[in-house]
Amino acid sequence: MSYIILDANVIIRLITADDKIKQEKTARLFEKIKEGKIIAFIHDVIFSEIIFVLVSKKLYNLPKRKIQALLLPIVNLTNIKLNNKKKIKRALELFVKYELDFEDALIAAYAETKKIEIFSFDRDFKKIPSITSKQP
């Protein structure tokens, strides 16, 4: 078994299929991941980059709910490792439900779990009843 780190562009090629050759190569890689021949790690920063690219009006302009639907099956793969799958899943929920930037949703998921306050000038955190936020 081998271990790898996945970059954002690999996931993006897989789910957008905008480059058929790269999408096919990535699909073969994911078959090996599904079979347990490879364990793949996706860092939170990379996960955020994937969403940033997919939601970008200049690039793919995908709706948040569609992004969630495309990424959850990847997150749920046994041999895909993340810093914390539960927090990534929760962040995807918050991202869709409260129309947040994913980075804010991820911060909120961490704050919610740890029951700690968020200090920010961003008012979007006030939408989430399960967290406390205030300005410095």
N, C-alpha and C positions, 0 to 999 in steps of 0.2 A: 504494500500500500504506500502511496506517495502523498505528500502534503503540498498544497499550492495556495497561493493568495490570488484571488481574482481581482482584476481591475475593472473599473466602471464600464469601459468600452466593450468588454467581453459580454457582460450582462445586457447591455444596450443592444448589441448585435443580435443576441439570442432572442430578445423579446420584440424588437422592431422589425427584424428580417429585412432591413434596408440595404444590406449587402449580402446577397444570397450565399456567396462563397464563405464569408466569415460566419454567417449564421449557421451554415452546415458544419463548419469546423467546431463551432461552439456547441452545437447540438451533440456532436460526437463526444466532446469533452464532458458534457452533462450526462451522457449515458454512462460514462465511466464513473462519474460522481454517484449517480443513482445506484450503480452496481456495487459501490463500495470499494472500487479500485483506487479511488482518489478521494481525499478529504480536502475540501476547499474552504478557505477562510475569506470572509468579506468584512472588512473593517467598517465601523460606523461612518467614518469620513467618506469612504467609497460608496457606501449605501446612500448617504446624503447626496453625493455627486450624481449618482444614477437618477435619483428623483429630481434633482435640479435640472438635469438635461432633459428628462422626459416631460417635465411640466413647462419648460421654457417655451414662450410664445415664438421665439425665433428658431427653435429647433423642432420639437415634436408636438408641443402644445396638447399633450394628452390630459384628459380630465383626471382629477385626483382619484376618483373611484376606480377608473380604468387602471391607473398605475398600481393601486392597491391590489386589484384583481390579478394583474400580471406578476407582481412581486411576491405575493403570499405563497404561491406554490414553490417558488425558489427558496424562500425563507424556511418553509416547512420541510424541505428535504433533510433527511437525517444526516447526510454527510456534508451539509453546508453548515459551517460554524460562523457564528457572529459573536461579538463581545457579549451580547445578551439578547437572545431571541425573543424573550418575553417583552422586553422593553422596545425592541424594534417593531414587534407586532402591535403593541399598544400605541406606539408613535404613529404607525400607519392608520390606526383607528382615529386617533386625535387629528391627524392630518386631514382626513376626509370629513369627520364629523364637525370640526370647528373651523374648517377652511384655513388652516395654519400653514406656514412654511414648514417643510419637514424638519428642518433644524430646530425650530421652536417646539414642534411636536415631540421631538426626541428629548429635548431639555425637560419638557413637561412630564414625559414618561419617567424620566429619572427622578425628578422632584416629587412626583406622585408616589413612587415606590418608597423613597427615603423619607417622605414627609418633611421636606425642607422647602424653604421659601426661594422664590426666584426674584432676583433684583434685576429689573429691566425697565427701559423706557417704552417698551413695546406693550401696547394695550391688548393685544390678542390673547395674552395669558389670562386676562379677566374673564374670557369666555368659558374657561374650564373650571367648573365648580369644585373639582377634587384637588386643586392646588391653590396655594397662596402666592401672590406676586405683589410687589410694590416697587416704587421708584427709589433709587438711592437717596 
